[in-house]
């Protein structure tokens, strides 16, 4: 069973990019999986952090572009998600400052 955020992202992408929707969902899912596992296991964590930052920046500026929306409620929702993603990018940048390898990591990379 897919999480609700994955289903919502798939629906948004399919509506926004009709011909590239399923490929975009698969590609972003792979980026999230590789980036998350990389950080969780400590295997090439810098690469994983960069993958997650690329994903968040792409999603933020493409999907949550609140400055293009006219409806006030949708604009607020997109602005909240945009600023949340920017906060996550900041947190990921802070992870780059941690000494490597991490204490509980596999120590690869």
Helices and strands as residue ranges (DSSP letters): H 4-16, H 21-41, H 45-62, G 66-68, H 72-95
